Amino acid sequence: MALNYVVLGERIRKLRTERRISQARLADMIDRSPTFVSRLERGEKGPSLDTLVLIADSLHTSLDSLLENNRTTVLRDRIPGVETEFFTCTAYEQFILYRCMIEIRNIIREGESLRKTVS
């Protein structure tokens, strides 16, 4: 079982921006480079456990909230084959696919909403 670094990175970015912390400031707080934080948030880099603890502490959140529903088995349990396809991609490809999936979901939901108002 592995972590989905794209989901983890997006969660870190969301918490960081909600708390109005710059990437440079977070990098200082966890004693890493701003480039590391940038790559982490894009899902290109995975943090060590020690770094993950520092990030959670710096963002005033728990490890549980950072890692919730973040295992690759979450995808596999829902749709057979998704994990294999998704995790054979590069981190950048995973990021693009994930963002596309979110946009498609939003379009579908918007279409459902429009259909209900027209009916």
PyMOL CGO cylinders between C-alpha atoms (Angstrom):
from pymol import cmd
from pymol.cgo import CYLINDER

trace = [
    CYLINDER, 0.00, 0.00, 0.00, 1.45, 3.37, -1.01, 0.3, 1, 1, 1, 1, 1, 1,
    CYLINDER, 1.45, 3.37, -1.01, 0.53, 6.99, -0.52, 0.3, 1, 1, 1, 1, 1, 1,
    CYLINDER, 0.53, 6.99, -0.52, -0.97, 9.00, -3.33, 0.3, 1, 1, 1, 1, 1, 1,
    CYLINDER, -0.97, 9.00, -3.33, 1.48, 11.90, -3.42, 0.3, 1, 1, 1, 1, 1, 1,
    CYLINDER, 1.48, 11.90, -3.42, -0.68, 13.98, -5.74, 0.3, 1, 1, 1, 1, 1, 1,
    CYLINDER, -0.68, 13.98, -5.74, -3.58, 13.94, -3.28, 0.3, 1, 1, 1, 1, 1, 1,
    CYLINDER, -3.58, 13.94, -3.28, -1.23, 14.54, -0.36, 0.3, 1, 1, 1, 1, 1, 1,
    CYLINDER, -1.23, 14.54, -0.36, 0.38, 17.49, -2.15, 0.3, 1, 1, 1, 1, 1, 1,
    CYLINDER, 0.38, 17.49, -2.15, -2.95, 19.08, -2.95, 0.3, 1, 1, 1, 1, 1, 1,
    CYLINDER, -2.95, 19.08, -2.95, -4.07, 18.68, 0.66, 0.3, 1, 1, 1, 1, 1, 1,
    CYLINDER, -4.07, 18.68, 0.66, -0.85, 20.32, 1.90, 0.3, 1, 1, 1, 1, 1, 1,
    CYLINDER, -0.85, 20.32, 1.90, -1.25, 23.19, -0.60, 0.3, 1, 1, 1, 1, 1, 1,
    CYLINDER, -1.25, 23.19, -0.60, -4.87, 23.73, 0.43, 0.3, 1, 1, 1, 1, 1, 1,
    CYLINDER, -4.87, 23.73, 0.43, -4.04, 23.85, 4.14, 0.3, 1, 1, 1, 1, 1, 1,
    CYLINDER, -4.04, 23.85, 4.14, -1.03, 26.07, 3.54, 0.3, 1, 1, 1, 1, 1, 1,
    CYLINDER, -1.03, 26.07, 3.54, -2.99, 28.60, 1.50, 0.3, 1, 1, 1, 1, 1, 1,
    CYLINDER, -2.99, 28.60, 1.50, -5.92, 28.55, 3.94, 0.3, 1, 1, 1, 1, 1, 1,
    CYLINDER, -5.92, 28.55, 3.94, -3.46, 29.48, 6.68, 0.3, 1, 1, 1, 1, 1, 1,
    CYLINDER, -3.46, 29.48, 6.68, -1.88, 32.16, 4.47, 0.3, 1, 1, 1, 1, 1, 1,
    CYLINDER, -1.88, 32.16, 4.47, 1.56, 30.59, 4.64, 0.3, 1, 1, 1, 1, 1, 1,
    CYLINDER, 1.56, 30.59, 4.64, 3.86, 30.98, 1.62, 0.3, 1, 1, 1, 1, 1, 1,
    CYLINDER, 3.86, 30.98, 1.62, 5.80, 28.05, 0.23, 0.3, 1, 1, 1, 1, 1, 1,
    CYLINDER, 5.80, 28.05, 0.23, 8.99, 29.79, 1.32, 0.3, 1, 1, 1, 1, 1, 1,
    CYLINDER, 8.99, 29.79, 1.32, 7.70, 30.19, 4.88, 0.3, 1, 1, 1, 1, 1, 1,
    CYLINDER, 7.70, 30.19, 4.88, 6.60, 26.55, 5.08, 0.3, 1, 1, 1, 1, 1, 1,
    CYLINDER, 6.60, 26.55, 5.08, 10.00, 25.53, 3.74, 0.3, 1, 1, 1, 1, 1, 1,
    CYLINDER, 10.00, 25.53, 3.74, 11.65, 27.49, 6.57, 0.3, 1, 1, 1, 1, 1, 1,
    CYLINDER, 11.65, 27.49, 6.57, 9.32, 25.92, 9.13, 0.3, 1, 1, 1, 1, 1, 1,
    CYLINDER, 9.32, 25.92, 9.13, 10.21, 22.38, 8.06, 0.3, 1, 1, 1, 1, 1, 1,
    CYLINDER, 10.21, 22.38, 8.06, 13.88, 23.11, 7.28, 0.3, 1, 1, 1, 1, 1, 1,
    CYLINDER, 13.88, 23.11, 7.28, 13.57, 22.27, 3.59, 0.3, 1, 1, 1, 1, 1, 1,
    CYLINDER, 13.57, 22.27, 3.59, 13.92, 24.27, 0.38, 0.3, 1, 1, 1, 1, 1, 1,
    CYLINDER, 13.92, 24.27, 0.38, 11.04, 26.10, -1.31, 0.3, 1, 1, 1, 1, 1, 1,
    CYLINDER, 11.04, 26.10, -1.31, 11.72, 23.86, -4.33, 0.3, 1, 1, 1, 1, 1, 1,
    CYLINDER, 11.72, 23.86, -4.33, 11.09, 20.80, -2.14, 0.3, 1, 1, 1, 1, 1, 1,
    CYLINDER, 11.09, 20.80, -2.14, 7.75, 22.26, -0.98, 0.3, 1, 1, 1, 1, 1, 1,
    CYLINDER, 7.75, 22.26, -0.98, 6.78, 23.07, -4.56, 0.3, 1, 1, 1, 1, 1, 1,
    CYLINDER, 6.78, 23.07, -4.56, 7.60, 19.55, -5.76, 0.3, 1, 1, 1, 1, 1, 1,
    CYLINDER, 7.60, 19.55, -5.76, 5.80, 18.09, -2.75, 0.3, 1, 1, 1, 1, 1, 1,
    CYLINDER, 5.80, 18.09, -2.75, 2.63, 20.06, -3.49, 0.3, 1, 1, 1, 1, 1, 1,
    CYLINDER, 2.63, 20.06, -3.49, 2.70, 18.94, -7.13, 0.3, 1, 1, 1, 1, 1, 1,
    CYLINDER, 2.70, 18.94, -7.13, 2.99, 15.31, -6.05, 0.3, 1, 1, 1, 1, 1, 1,
    CYLINDER, 2.99, 15.31, -6.05, 6.44, 14.92, -7.57, 0.3, 1, 1, 1, 1, 1, 1,
    CYLINDER, 6.44, 14.92, -7.57, 8.14, 14.28, -4.25, 0.3, 1, 1, 1, 1, 1, 1,
    CYLINDER, 8.14, 14.28, -4.25, 7.12, 12.25, -1.23, 0.3, 1, 1, 1, 1, 1, 1,
    CYLINDER, 7.12, 12.25, -1.23, 8.06, 13.38, 2.27, 0.3, 1, 1, 1, 1, 1, 1,
    CYLINDER, 8.06, 13.38, 2.27, 9.75, 11.26, 4.89, 0.3, 1, 1, 1, 1, 1, 1,
    CYLINDER, 9.75, 11.26, 4.89, 7.75, 10.48, 8.00, 0.3, 1, 1, 1, 1, 1, 1,
    CYLINDER, 7.75, 10.48, 8.00, 9.78, 13.06, 9.95, 0.3, 1, 1, 1, 1, 1, 1,
    CYLINDER, 9.78, 13.06, 9.95, 9.04, 15.73, 7.34, 0.3, 1, 1, 1, 1, 1, 1,
    CYLINDER, 9.04, 15.73, 7.34, 5.36, 14.79, 7.28, 0.3, 1, 1, 1, 1, 1, 1,
    CYLINDER, 5.36, 14.79, 7.28, 5.19, 15.28, 11.05, 0.3, 1, 1, 1, 1, 1, 1,
    CYLINDER, 5.19, 15.28, 11.05, 6.87, 18.69, 10.71, 0.3, 1, 1, 1, 1, 1, 1,
    CYLINDER, 6.87, 18.69, 10.71, 4.40, 19.67, 7.98, 0.3, 1, 1, 1, 1, 1, 1,
    CYLINDER, 4.40, 19.67, 7.98, 1.41, 18.59, 10.07, 0.3, 1, 1, 1, 1, 1, 1,
    CYLINDER, 1.41, 18.59, 10.07, 2.72, 20.53, 13.07, 0.3, 1, 1, 1, 1, 1, 1,
    CYLINDER, 2.72, 20.53, 13.07, 3.50, 23.61, 10.95, 0.3, 1, 1, 1, 1, 1, 1,
    CYLINDER, 3.50, 23.61, 10.95, 0.02, 23.59, 9.43, 0.3, 1, 1, 1, 1, 1, 1,
    CYLINDER, 0.02, 23.59, 9.43, -1.64, 22.95, 12.81, 0.3, 1, 1, 1, 1, 1, 1,
    CYLINDER, -1.64, 22.95, 12.81, -3.25, 19.74, 11.66, 0.3, 1, 1, 1, 1, 1, 1,
    CYLINDER, -3.25, 19.74, 11.66, -2.93, 16.05, 12.42, 0.3, 1, 1, 1, 1, 1, 1,
    CYLINDER, -2.93, 16.05, 12.42, -1.20, 13.36, 10.43, 0.3, 1, 1, 1, 1, 1, 1,
    CYLINDER, -1.20, 13.36, 10.43, -4.59, 11.65, 10.20, 0.3, 1, 1, 1, 1, 1, 1,
    CYLINDER, -4.59, 11.65, 10.20, -6.11, 14.62, 8.38, 0.3, 1, 1, 1, 1, 1, 1,
    CYLINDER, -6.11, 14.62, 8.38, -3.16, 14.82, 5.97, 0.3, 1, 1, 1, 1, 1, 1,
    CYLINDER, -3.16, 14.82, 5.97, -3.31, 11.12, 5.17, 0.3, 1, 1, 1, 1, 1, 1,
    CYLINDER, -3.31, 11.12, 5.17, -7.07, 10.49, 5.30, 0.3, 1, 1, 1, 1, 1, 1,
    CYLINDER, -7.07, 10.49, 5.30, -8.28, 8.49, 2.28, 0.3, 1, 1, 1, 1, 1, 1,
    CYLINDER, -8.28, 8.49, 2.28, -4.85, 8.84, 0.76, 0.3, 1, 1, 1, 1, 1, 1,
    CYLINDER, -4.85, 8.84, 0.76, -3.86, 5.24, 0.20, 0.3, 1, 1, 1, 1, 1, 1,
    CYLINDER, -3.86, 5.24, 0.20, -3.79, 3.81, -3.29, 0.3, 1, 1, 1, 1, 1, 1,
    CYLINDER, -3.79, 3.81, -3.29, -6.11, 1.00, -2.19, 0.3, 1, 1, 1, 1, 1, 1,
    CYLINDER, -6.11, 1.00, -2.19, -8.96, 3.52, -1.95, 0.3, 1, 1, 1, 1, 1, 1,
    CYLINDER, -8.96, 3.52, -1.95, -8.96, 3.77, -5.74, 0.3, 1, 1, 1, 1, 1, 1,
    CYLINDER, -8.96, 3.77, -5.74, -8.46, 0.05, -6.31, 0.3, 1, 1, 1, 1, 1, 1,
    CYLINDER, -8.46, 0.05, -6.31, -11.35, -0.90, -4.03, 0.3, 1, 1, 1, 1, 1, 1,
    CYLINDER, -11.35, -0.90, -4.03, -13.75, 1.30, -5.97, 0.3, 1, 1, 1, 1, 1, 1,
    CYLINDER, -13.75, 1.30, -5.97, -12.81, 0.65, -9.60, 0.3, 1, 1, 1, 1, 1, 1,
    CYLINDER, -12.81, 0.65, -9.60, -10.72, -2.38, -10.58, 0.3, 1, 1, 1, 1, 1, 1,
    CYLINDER, -10.72, -2.38, -10.58, -7.73, -1.48, -12.76, 0.3, 1, 1, 1, 1, 1, 1,
    CYLINDER, -7.73, -1.48, -12.76, -7.64, 2.23, -11.89, 0.3, 1, 1, 1, 1, 1, 1,
    CYLINDER, -7.64, 2.23, -11.89, -4.72, 1.83, -9.53, 0.3, 1, 1, 1, 1, 1, 1,
    CYLINDER, -4.72, 1.83, -9.53, -2.67, -0.07, -12.10, 0.3, 1, 1, 1, 1, 1, 1,
    CYLINDER, -2.67, -0.07, -12.10, -3.32, 2.49, -14.83, 0.3, 1, 1, 1, 1, 1, 1,
    CYLINDER, -3.32, 2.49, -14.83, -2.91, 5.53, -12.61, 0.3, 1, 1, 1, 1, 1, 1,
    CYLINDER, -2.91, 5.53, -12.61, 0.24, 4.45, -10.82, 0.3, 1, 1, 1, 1, 1, 1,
    CYLINDER, 0.24, 4.45, -10.82, 2.07, 3.44, -13.97, 0.3, 1, 1, 1, 1, 1, 1,
    CYLINDER, 2.07, 3.44, -13.97, 2.04, 7.15, -14.89, 0.3, 1, 1, 1, 1, 1, 1,
    CYLINDER, 2.04, 7.15, -14.89, 4.67, 9.68, -13.94, 0.3, 1, 1, 1, 1, 1, 1,
    CYLINDER, 4.67, 9.68, -13.94, 3.89, 12.04, -11.08, 0.3, 1, 1, 1, 1, 1, 1,
    CYLINDER, 3.89, 12.04, -11.08, 3.19, 14.80, -13.59, 0.3, 1, 1, 1, 1, 1, 1,
    CYLINDER, 3.19, 14.80, -13.59, 0.81, 12.57, -15.57, 0.3, 1, 1, 1, 1, 1, 1,
    CYLINDER, 0.81, 12.57, -15.57, -0.94, 11.61, -12.32, 0.3, 1, 1, 1, 1, 1, 1,
    CYLINDER, -0.94, 11.61, -12.32, -1.34, 15.28, -11.45, 0.3, 1, 1, 1, 1, 1, 1,
    CYLINDER, -1.34, 15.28, -11.45, -2.85, 16.08, -14.87, 0.3, 1, 1, 1, 1, 1, 1,
    CYLINDER, -2.85, 16.08, -14.87, -5.17, 13.06, -14.76, 0.3, 1, 1, 1, 1, 1, 1,
    CYLINDER, -5.17, 13.06, -14.76, -6.32, 13.93, -11.26, 0.3, 1, 1, 1, 1, 1, 1,
    CYLINDER, -6.32, 13.93, -11.26, -7.03, 17.56, -12.19, 0.3, 1, 1, 1, 1, 1, 1,
    CYLINDER, -7.03, 17.56, -12.19, -8.91, 16.41, -15.33, 0.3, 1, 1, 1, 1, 1, 1,
    CYLINDER, -8.91, 16.41, -15.33, -10.96, 13.99, -13.24, 0.3, 1, 1, 1, 1, 1, 1,
    CYLINDER, -10.96, 13.99, -13.24, -11.98, 16.80, -10.88, 0.3, 1, 1, 1, 1, 1, 1,
    CYLINDER, -11.98, 16.80, -10.88, -12.98, 19.05, -13.80, 0.3, 1, 1, 1, 1, 1, 1,
    CYLINDER, -12.98, 19.05, -13.80, -14.97, 16.27, -15.49, 0.3, 1, 1, 1, 1, 1, 1,
    CYLINDER, -14.97, 16.27, -15.49, -16.75, 15.54, -12.21, 0.3, 1, 1, 1, 1, 1, 1,
    CYLINDER, -16.75, 15.54, -12.21, -17.65, 19.23, -11.90, 0.3, 1, 1, 1, 1, 1, 1,
    CYLINDER, -17.65, 19.23, -11.90, -18.97, 19.31, -15.47, 0.3, 1, 1, 1, 1, 1, 1,
    CYLINDER, -18.97, 19.31, -15.47, -21.07, 16.20, -14.84, 0.3, 1, 1, 1, 1, 1, 1,
    CYLINDER, -21.07, 16.20, -14.84, -22.51, 17.66, -11.65, 0.3, 1, 1, 1, 1, 1, 1,
    CYLINDER, -22.51, 17.66, -11.65, -23.25, 20.96, -13.39, 0.3, 1, 1, 1, 1, 1, 1,
    CYLINDER, -23.25, 20.96, -13.39, -25.00, 19.05, -16.18, 0.3, 1, 1, 1, 1, 1, 1,
    CYLINDER, -25.00, 19.05, -16.18, -27.08, 17.12, -13.65, 0.3, 1, 1, 1, 1, 1, 1,
    CYLINDER, -27.08, 17.12, -13.65, -28.04, 20.38, -11.99, 0.3, 1, 1, 1, 1, 1, 1,
    CYLINDER, -28.04, 20.38, -11.99, -29.02, 21.97, -15.31, 0.3, 1, 1, 1, 1, 1, 1,
    CYLINDER, -29.02, 21.97, -15.31, -31.00, 18.89, -16.32, 0.3, 1, 1, 1, 1, 1, 1,
    CYLINDER, -31.00, 18.89, -16.32, -33.00, 19.06, -13.09, 0.3, 1, 1, 1, 1, 1, 1,
    CYLINDER, -33.00, 19.06, -13.09, -33.86, 22.72, -13.59, 0.3, 1, 1, 1, 1, 1, 1,
    CYLINDER, -33.86, 22.72, -13.59, -34.94, 22.18, -17.21, 0.3, 1, 1, 1, 1, 1, 1,
    CYLINDER, -34.94, 22.18, -17.21, -37.14, 19.16, -16.39, 0.3, 1, 1, 1, 1, 1, 1,
]
cmd.load_cgo(trace, "trace")
